[in-house]
Amino acid sequence: MTRLIVAAGGGGDAVAAAMLHTALYGEDDQAVILTYAWDRLLIDPVPGPRGPENFTGLQPLTPAVWAVPAKARPIAPAGSTLPRLATELPHTFALIDPHHGVEGITRQLEELLSHFSPESIDLLDVGGDILARGDEPTLKSPLADAVTLAACCQVNAPIRLLVAGPGLDGELPPDELRDLLGPLIHTFTAKDVEPISSVLEWHPSEATGMLAATARGVRGTCEMRDAGLPVPLTDEGPTVHEVDLDEALSRNRLARAIMTTATLDEVEAHSREICGYSEIDYERNKATWLKEQPPVKLDPQAVLAQLDQFEAEARNRGVTHTTFRRITEALNLNGSLREDLRQLLISSRPEQYAAPLWNITAASTHRTSRTP
C-alpha cells in the first residue's frame, strides 16, 4: 500500500513529511510525497515555483503528475532541492504544478487517488500558516498553503490536515494557533529525526530545522529570516496536531477565493487583493536586486569578528539560537555563501553547533583572529 502526503508549502514541508511518514508508519511503509519545487532564491534564482517543463529526467506517475527521481535535474538557471531529497530519502517525491491553479492541483490529486488508492492521505503544514486568515501582519507566504488547502478540500476522499511545529515558521504566533489545534497525533523525538539528519545538514528550511531541533530537545528563542524574527523553542515545538479541514478552509480567505482558479496568475491576483501582496512579487523584486550585487568572497577573520558582535547583540535581545540563513543576512553576506559560512562556523566553533541551529547563548571567548 502507498500513502499520500501532501507537503502544503513545499520546501521544508517535504522534509518534515518524510520524517512524519517514518515516525507514524515505519520504515517499511511506502509513501508518495506531493510537493512544490519552490525553493529560496539562493537555491533557485528564478522566482516562483517550477513546473515539469523546468526539469529533465522526470518520471510520469499519471498524465498530470510527475515524480522527481534522483537522476532528475532542473534546467538552468532554475534550481531545486528535490533531486537531492530523492537521492537521500526513500520516498517518492511528486511535483505539485500550480501553474494551472487550484483546478490543476485538484486534477493531480484525483489522478493520484485513482492510480494508487492510497491507504491514507495527509496534508502537512509546518508552522500552521495554513490556518491564517490572510490579514495577519506577520504572514509572509500564504500562497502555496492556500492553493493546496483549496485543492484538498475539493477531492472526494478523507484527507487529514496536520500541523507540525505550531508557530515555528514565524508566521502565526503560537498563542493564536493554540485554540485552533485539534488532537495531538505525535510528538517528534530525537529518534524520529535520525532518518532525515543528513538532509538537515544542507537543506535551507528554517522551520523544519527548528522542528528537528526541538525534537532533539533544544529550547530557547531562535532568531530567523532576514528580519530576525524571534521564535520560541518550547515543548510545543515537536508536536503534530490534527486540524479540521473544513474549519481551516473557513478561516483561510485566500483558499476560499481561489477554488475555481485555472492559472497561477489568477491565484496571485487574489493574493494581492486579500493579503495585500503576492510572495512571488517579493521574489521577483529580490531576484532583480540580487543580480545587481557584486560577487563577494568569504573573509574568515572578518566573519568571525562580525559574528562576535552579532552574538553579543543577540544575547542582549534574549536570543539563544539562530539559523544559518539569519547569520548570513545579519552579516550582509550573499545567500550563495550560506554553506561556506556554515562550514566555517562549524569547523571553527563546533561546540556552538546545536544541529541544525547555531547556539549563541554562551558568552564568546573566541579571539577573532582565530581561523580554522
PADREN-245510 format. One record per residue: residue in three letters; x, z, y of N, C-alpha, C, O, CB in turn. Coordinates in steps of 0.1 Angstrom, whole numbers, plus 5000, padded with zeros to 4 digits. Glycine has a CB too. Layout:
BEGIN
alaXZYXZYXZYXZYXZY;...
***
This chain:
BEGIN
met500850004988500050005000500950005012501950065013499150125000;thr500449935023501249935035500350005046499149985047501549785040;arg501050085054500350155065500650075078501750005078500850295067;leu499850085087500050015100500150125111499250205112498949915103;ile501250115119501450205130501650115142502550035143502650305128;val500750135152500850055165501650145175501150255179499450015170;ala502750095179503550175189502950135203503250025208505150135188;ala502250225209501450195220502150135232501650045238500750325225;gly503350185235504050135247505350065243506050025252504450255255;gly505550035230506849965226508050055229507850185230506949835234;gly509249995229510450075232510650195223510650175211510450125246;gly510750315229510950435221509750465212509950545202511250545230;asp508550425215507450455207507650395193507150455183506150395213;ala508350285192508550225179509550315171509350325158509150085180;val510550375177511450465170510650585166510850635155512650495180;ala509850635175509050755171508150725160507850805151508350805183;ala507550605160506650565149507350565135506850605125506150425152;ala508650515135509450525123509650665118509550695106510750455125;met509950755128510150895124508850955119508851035109510650975136;leu507750925126506450985122506050935108505551015100505350945132;his506250805105505850755092506550825081505950865071506150605092;thr507850845082508650905072508251055070508051105059510150895075;ala507951115082507651265081506251285075506051375067507551315096;leu505251195078503951215073503751155058503051215050502951145082;tyr504451045056504050975043505250965033505050915022503650835047;gly506450995037507550995028508350875029507950765033507051015014;glu509650875024510550765024510150645016510550535018511950815021;asp509450675005509050564996507850485000507550384994508750624982;asp507150535011505950465016506450345024507550345029505050555024;gln505550245026505850135034504950125047503850165046505750005026;ala505550075058504750065070505149935078506349895078504950185078;val504149875084504349775094504249845108503149915110503449655093;ile505249845116505149895130504949785140505849695142506449985133;leu503749775146503449675155503849725169503349825174501949635155;thr504749645176505349705188505649585198505849475194506549785185;tyr505849625210506249525220507749505219508549595215505849575234;ala508149385223509549365226509649365242509649265249510149215221;trp509749495246509749515261510749625264510449745263508349555266;asp511949585267513049685269513349695284513049615292514249645261;arg514149795287514649815301515549705304516149635296515349955302;leu515749685317516549575322517949585318518649475317516449565337;leu518449695315519849705310520049645296521149605292520349845310;ile518849635289518849565276518449425277519049335272517949645266;asp517349405284516749275286516549245301515649305307515349265279;pro517449165307517349145321516149065326516049045338518649075326;val515349015317514148935320512949025322512649095312513948825310;pro512349035333511149125335510049095325509848985321510649115349;gly509349205322508149195313508449185299509649185294507349075317;pro507349175290507549175276507949035271507648935277506249225269;arg508549035259508948905253507848865243507148945237510348915246;gly507748735241506848675231507548605220508848605220505848575237;pro506948555210507648495198508548375203509548355196506548445189;glu508148315213508948195218510348245223511248155226508248115228;asn510548375226511748425231512748465220513848515223511548545240;phe512448435207513248475196513548355187512748255186512648585188;thr514648365180514948285168514948375156515148495157516248205169;gly514548315144514648385132513548485129513648565120515848465132;leu512348465136511248545133510548505119510748385115510148545144;gln509848595113509148565101507648575103507248675107509648655089;pro506848475099505448485101504848575091505048575079504848345099;leu503948665096503148755087501748705086501148705075503148905093;thr501248665097499848595098500048485108501048475114498748705101;pro498948405110499048305120499448345134500148275142497848225121;ala499048475138499248525151500348635152500648685163498048575157;val500848675141501748785140503048755134503148695123501148905133;trp504148785141505548755136506248885134506248975143506248665146;ala507048895123507949005121509248975127509748865128508049035106;val509949085132511249075138512249125128512449255128511349145152;pro512849045119513849095110515249115116515449085128513949005098;ala516149175108517449195113518149075117519049075127518249265102;lys517848955111518548835115518048765128518648675133518448735103;ala516848815133516248755145517248785157517948885157514848815148;arg517148695166517948705178517048665190516348565190519248615178;pro517148745201516548705214517248585220518448575218516448815224;ile516548495226517148375232517548405246516748455254516148255232;ala518848395249519448425262518648355273518248245272520948385262;pro518448425284519148555288518348675283518748795286519248565303;ala517248665275516448775271517348865261518248815255515248725264;gly516948985260517549085251516449165244515249165248518449175258;ser516749225233515749305226516449405216517549375211514849215218;thr515949525215516449625206515849605192516349675183516149765211;leu514849525190514049515178514949465166514849525155512949425179;pro515749365167516549325156517449435151517649455139517449205159;arg518049515160518949625156518149735149518549795139519749685168;leu516949765154516049855147515749805133515749885124514749875155;ala515449685131515149625118516449635109516249645097514749485119;thr517549635115518849645107518949785102519449805091520049605115;glu518649885110518950025107517850105100518050205094519450095119;leu516650055102515450125096514750035086514849915087514550165108;pro514050105076513450025065512149965068511549895060513350115053;his511549995080510249945083510249805087511249745091509650035094;thr509049745086508749605091508349615106507249675108507749525082;phe509049555115508649555129508049425132508649315131509949585138;ala506749435137506049315140505749315155505749415162504649305133;leu505649195161505749175175504349175181503449085178506449045179;ile504049265190502849255199503049155209504149155216502549395206;asp502149055210502248955221501148965231500048925228502248805214;pro501449025243500349055252500048935262499248945270500749175261;his500748825259500548715269499248645268498848575276501648605266;his498448675257497048635256496048745258494948745253496848575242;gly496548845266495648955270495249045258495749035247494548905277;val494249125261493749215250493049135239493149175227492649315256;glu492449025242491848935232492848895222492548895210491148815238;gly494048855226495048815217495548925208495848895196496248755225;ile495749045214496249155205495149205196495449245184496749275214;thr493949195200492849225191492849125179492649175168491449215198;arg493049005182493148905171494348935162494248925150493348765177;gln495448975167496649015159496249135150496649125138497849055168;leu495649235155495249345147494249305136494449345125494549455156;glu493349225139492349185129493049105118492649125106491249095135;glu493949025121494648945111495549035102495549015090495548835117;leu496149135108496949235100496149315091496449335079497749325109;leu494949355096494049435087493549345076493449395064492849485095;ser493249225078492749135068493849105058493549095046492249005074;his495049085062496149045054496649165045496949145033497248985062;phe496849285051497449395044496449495039496749565029498449465053;ser495249505044494349605041495049745041495049815030493649585027;pro495549785052496449905052495650035048494450045051497049925066;glu496350125042495750245038495450335050494450415049496750325029;ser496150325061495850395073496350325085497250235084496450545072;ile495750345097496150285109496250395120495350465123495150175114;asp497450405125497750505136498150425148498950335148498850605131;leu497650475160498150425173498950545179498350645182496950385182;leu500250525181501050635185501650615200502150505203502250645176;asp501450715208502050715221502850845223502450955220500850715232;val504150825227504950935230504750975245504950895254506550905228;gly504451095247504251145261502851175265502551275271504851055270;gly501951075262500551095264500051015276498851045281500251235266;asp500850925282500350855294499250755290498550695299501450775301;ile498950735277497850655273496550725277495450655277497850635258;leu496550855280495350925285495150925300494350995305495451065279;ala496050855307495950855322494650785327494150695320497150785327;arg494150835338493050765344493550635351492850535352492350865354;gly494750645357495250535364495650565378496350485385494350425364;asp495250675384495550715398496450825399496750875410494250745405;glu497050875388497950985388499250945396499850845393498351035374;pro499751035405500950995413502150985405503150915409501151105424;thr502251055393503451045385503450935375504450915368503651175378;leu502350855374502150755364503050635368502950585379500750715363;lys503850585359504750475362504550355353504850235358506150525360;ser504050365341504050255332502750255323502750275311505250255322;pro501550225330500350235323499950105315499050115307499250265332;leu500549995318500049865314500049855299499049815293500849755320;ala501249875292501349845278500449935270499749895261502849875273;asp500350065274499450155266498050115268497250125258499650305272;ala497650075280496250045282495849915274494749915269495950015297;val496749825273496449705265496249735250495349685244497649595267;thr497149815245497049845230495849935228495149915218498349915225;leu495550025237494350105236493050025236492150045227494250215247;ala493049935245491849845246491649765234490549745229491949755259;ala492749705228492649625216492249705204491349665197493949555214;cys492849825203492449905191491049955191490449975181493350035191;cys490449965203489050015204488049895201486849925199488750065218;gln488549775199487649665196487749625182487049535177487949545205;val488649685174488749655160487849735151487649855153490249675155;asn487149665142486249735133486949805122486849755110485149635128;ala487649905125488449985115488750125120488850135132489749905111;pro488850225111489150355116490650365121491550345113488950465105;ile490850385134492150395139492350535145491450585153492450285150;arg493450605142493650735146494650735158495750675156494250825135;leu494350785169495250795181496050925180495451035179494450785194;leu497350905181498251025180499051025193499650925197499151015167;val499251145198500151165210501251265205500951375201499351225222;ala502451215206503651295202504351335215504451265225504651215193;gly504951455215505651505226504951505239505351435249506851425228;pro503851575240502951575252503851605265504551705266501851675251;gly503751515274504451535287505951485287506551495298504351675291;leu506451445276507851415275508251285282509451265285508351415261;asp507251205285507651075292507651095307507951005315506650975289;gly507251215312507351245326506251185334506351185346508651205332;glu505251135328504151055335502951145337502351135348503750935327;leu502551225328501451325330502051465327502651485316500251285321;pro501751565335502251695333501651755320500451725318501951785345;pro502351835313501751895300500551975303499651975295502851985294;asp500452045315499252125318497952035319496952075316499452195331;glu498151905323497051815324496651765311495451725308497351705334;leu497551755302497351695289496751795279496051755269498651645283;arg497051925280496852025270495352025266495052025254497152165275;asp494452015275492952025272492451895266491351895260492152065284;leu493251785266492851655261493251635247492751545240493351545270;leu494151725242494651705229493751765218493251875220496051765228;gly493651695207492851745196493751815185494751885189492151625189;pro493351805173494051885162495551855161496051745164493451855149;leu496351955158497751945156497951875142497451915132498552075156;ile498651755142498851685130500251715124500351725111498751535133;his501251735132502551755127503451815138503251795150503251625121;thr504451895134505451945143506751895138507251935127505452095145;phe507451805145508751745140509751855139509851955147509151635150;thr510651845130511751935127513051855128513051725128511652005114;ala514151925127515451855127515551765115516251655116516651965127;lys515051805104515051715092514351585094514751485089514451795080;asp513251595102512451465105513251375113513051245112511151505112;val514251425121514951335130516051265122516551155127515651425141;glu516551315111517651265104517551115101518551035103517851335091;pro516351055097516250915094516550825106516950705104514950885088;ile516350875118516550795130517750835138517950785149515350795139;ser518550925132519650975140520650875145521250885156520451085132;ser520950765136521850665141521250585152521950535161522150575129;val519950565152519250485163519350565176519550505187517750465160;leu519250695176519350775188520650765195520850795207519050925185;glu521750725188523050715194523150595203524050585211524050705183;trp522250495202522350385211521050345218521050275228522850265203;his519850385213518650345219518450415232518650535233517450375209;pro517950335242517950395256516650475259516550525270518050285266;ser515750495250514450565253514750715256515350785248513550555241;glu514250755268514450885272513350975266513751085261514350905287;ala512150935265511051015260511251045245511151165241509750945262;thr511550945237511850965223513051045221513151125211511850835215;gly514051025229515251105229514951255231515451345223516251065239;met514151285240513751425242512851475231512951595228513051445256;leu512051395225511251425214512151475202511851575196510351315209;ala513151395200514051425189514851555192515051635184515051315187;ala515251575205516051685209515151815207515651915202516451675224;thr513951815211513051935209512851965195512752075191511751915217;ala512751855186512651875172513851945166513852015156512451745165;arg515051915173516251985169516452125175517452185172517451895172;gly515452165183515552305188516052315202516152425208516352385180;val516252205209516752205223515552255232514452195231517252065228;arg515852345241514852395250515452405264516652425266514352535246;gly514652395274515152405288514352305297513152285295516652375289;thr515052245307514452155316515352035316516552045319514252205330;cys514851915313515651795313515251705325514051675327515451715300;glu516251655332516051555343516151415337517051385329517151575354;met515251335341515251195335515051095346514651125358514151185325;arg515250965343514950855352515850865365516550955367513550845356;asp515750755373516550745385516050845395516850895403516450605391;ala514750885394514250985404514551125400514251215408512750965405;gly515151155389515551285385514351375382514251495386516351355395;leu513351325375512151395372512351505362512951485352511051295366;pro511951625366512251745356511151745346509951745349512251875364;val511551755333510651755322510951885314512051905309510751625313;pro509951975312510152095304510352055289509551985283509052195306;leu511352115283511552105268511152235262511852335263513052075265;thr509952235256509352365251508952345237509252245230508052395260;asp508252445231507852435217506752335216506452295204507352575213;glu506152285227505152185226505752045224505151955219504252185238;gly507052035227507751905227507651835214507351715214509151925231;pro507951895203508051825190506651815183506651775171508951895181;thr505551845190504251835183503651695184503851615193503351945189;val502751675174501951545173500451585172500151665163502451455161;his499651545181498251575182497451455180497751345185497851645194;glu496251465174495251365173494451365186494151475191494451365161;val494051255191493151245203492051145199492251045193493851205216;asp490751185203489651095200489850965208490050955220488351165205;leu489750855200490050725206489050685216489450625227490050615194;asp487750715214486750675224486950765237486650715248485350695218;glu487350885235487550975247488650915255488650915268487751115243;ala489750875248490850815256490450695264490850675275491950775246;leu489650605257489150485264488250525276488350455287488350395255;ser487450625275486550665286487350715298486950705309485550775281;arg488550775295489450825306490250705313490450705325490450925301;asn490650615304491650515309490850395315490350305309492450465297;arg490850395329490150295336490650155334489950065333490150335351;leu492050155334492650015332492249965318491949845317494150035333;ala492350045308491949995295490549935294490249835288492150105284;arg489650005301488249965301488049835308487249745305487350075307;ala488849815319488749695327489249565321488849455324489449715341;ile490249585312490949465306490449425292491049345286492449495306;met489349475288488849455274488749305271488949265259487549525272;thr488349225280488049085277489148995283488848875284486649045283;thr490249045287491348965293491948865282492048905271492449045299;ala492248745287492848645278494248605282494948525275492048525277;thr494748665293496148645297496748765302496048865306496148525308;leu498148775302498848885308498648885323498648995329500348875304;asp498548775330498348765344497048845348496948915358498248625349;glu495948825340494748895342494949045341494449125349493648855333;val495649095331495949235329496749285341496349395346496749255316;glu497749215346498449255358497549275370497749365378499549165361;ala496649175372495749175383494949305383494749365394494849055384;his494449345372493649465370494449585373493949685379492949475357;ser495749585368496549695371496849715386496849835390497949675363;arg497049615393497349625407496049675414496249755424497649485413;glu494949635409493649685416493349835413492949905422492549595411;ile493549875400493150005396494350105399494050215403492850005381;cys495550075395496650165396497450145409498250235413497550145385;gly497250035416497950005428499249935427499949905436498250135435;tyr499549895414500849825412500749765397499949805389502049925413;ser501749685395502049635381503449675379504349635387501749485379;glu503749735368505149775365506049655363507249665364505249865353;ile505449535359506249415358506649365372507749315373505449305351;asp505849385382506349355396507549445399508549395405505249385406;tyr507549575395508649655398509949605391511049605397508349805393;glu509749555378510849505371511349375378512549345378510449475357;arg510449295383510849165389511749195402512749135404509649085394;asn511249295409512049335421513349395418514349365424511249435430;lys513449475408514649545404515649435398516849445400514449655394;ala515049345390515949245384516649155395517749125394515149155375;thr515849125406516449045417517549125423518549075427515349015427;trp517249255425518249345432519549355423520649355428517649485434;leu519349375410520549385401521449265401522649275400520049415387;lys520749145402521549015402522549015414523548945414520648895403;glu522149085425522949075437524049185437524849185446522049095449;gln524049265427525049375427526349325421526349255411524549495419;pro527549355428528849315422529149385409528749505408529949325432;pro529949325400530349395388531149515391531949515400531049305379;val530949625383531649755386532349795373531749775362530749865391;lys533549845374534249895362534250045362534050115373535749845362;leu534350105351534250255349535650315352536550275346533750295335;asp535650405362536850475365536750615360536050705366537150475381;pro537350645348537150775342537350895351536550995351538050785330;gln538450895358538751015367537651035377537151145380540051005373;ala537250925384536250935394534950975388534151055394536050795401;val534550925376533350955370533251105367532251165369533150875357;leu534351155361534251295357534251395369533651495369535551335349;ala534851345380534751425393533351425398532751525402535751365403;gln532651305398531351295402530351375393529451435398530851145402;leu530651375380529851445371529851595374528851655373530351415356;asp531051645377531151795380530251825392529551925392532551825384;gln530251735402529351765414527851755410527051835414529651665425;phe527551655402526151635398525651755390524551805392525951505390;glu526551795381526151915372525952035381524952115378527151935362;ala526752065390526652185399525352175406524652275407527852195409;glu524952065412523752045419522552055410521552115413523651915427;ala522652005398521552015388521352155384520152195382521851925376;arg522352235382522252375378521452445389520652535386523552435375;asn521752415401521052485412519552445412518752525418521652445425;arg519252335407517852295406517152355393515952335391517652145405;gly517852425385517352485373517352395361516552425352515952535376;val518052285362518152185351519152235341520252275344518452045357;thr518752215328519652255317520152125309521252135303518952345307;his519452015310519851895302519451775310518751775320519151895288;thr520151665307519751535313519951425303520551445293520551515326;thr519451305307519651185299520851105304521251125315518351105298;phe521351025295522450935300522050835310522750795319523150865288;arg520750795309520250705320520250775333520650715343518850655316;arg519850905333519750975346521250995352521450975364519151115344;ile522151025343523551035348524050905354524650895364524451085337;thr523750795346524150665351523650635365524350585374523650555341;glu522350665367521750635380522250735391522550695402520150655379;ala522450865387522850965397524250935402524650965413522851095391;leu525150875393526450845397526650705403527750655405527350855384;asn525450635405525450505411526150405403526850315408525950505425;leu526050405390526750315381525750205377524550235375527350385369;asn526250085374525349985369524850025355525650075347526149845368;gly523649985352523050025339523749965328523750025317521649975339;ser524449855330525249795319526449885314526949865304525749665323;leu526749985323527850075319527350205312528150295309528550115332;arg526050205309525550335303526250365290526550485288524050315300;glu526450275281527050305269528550345271529050435264526950185259;asp529250275280530650315283530650455288531550535285531250215293;leu529750485297529650625303529450725292530050835291528550635313;arg528450695283528150785272529350815263529650935260527050725264;gln530150715260531250725251532350815259533050895252531850595247;leu532550785272533450865279533151015280533951095277533550815294;leu531851045282531451185283531551255270532051375269530051195289;ile531151195259531151255246532551275241532851385235530351165236;ser533451185244534851195239535551295248536451365242535551065240;ser535251315260536051405269535451545269536151645271536051345283;arg534151555267533451685267532451695256531251715259532751715281;pro532851695243531951685232531051805231529951805225532751665219;glu531551925236530752045235529452045243528552125241531652165239;gln529351945252528151935260527151835255526151815261528551905274;tyr527451775244526551675238525551735229525851775218527351565231;ala524351765234523251815226522451695222521351675227522351925234;ala522851625212522351485209520851485208520251575202522951445195;pro520251385215520851275222520951305237520951205245520151145220;leu520851435241520851465255522251525259523051545251519751575258;trp522451545272523651595278523351735283522451755292524251505289;asn524051835278523851975282524652005295525851995295524152075271;ile523952055305524752075318524652225322524852265333524151995329;thr524252315312523952455316525252525318525352615327523152525305;ala526252505310527552585311528252545324528352425327528452555298;ala528752645331529552625343530752535340531452565330529952755350;ser530952435348532052345345533452405347533752465357531952215354;thr534252405336535652455337536652335336537852365333535852555327;his536152215336536952095334537752065347537252075358536151975329;arg538952015345539751965356539351815357539451745346541251985354;thr539051765368538551635370539651535367539351415365538051605383;ser540951575366541951475363542051445348542751355343543351525367;arg541351525340541351505325540751375321539651345326540651625318;thr541451305313540851175307540951185292541851255287541651055313;pro540151115285540151125271541451055265541551045253538951055265;
***
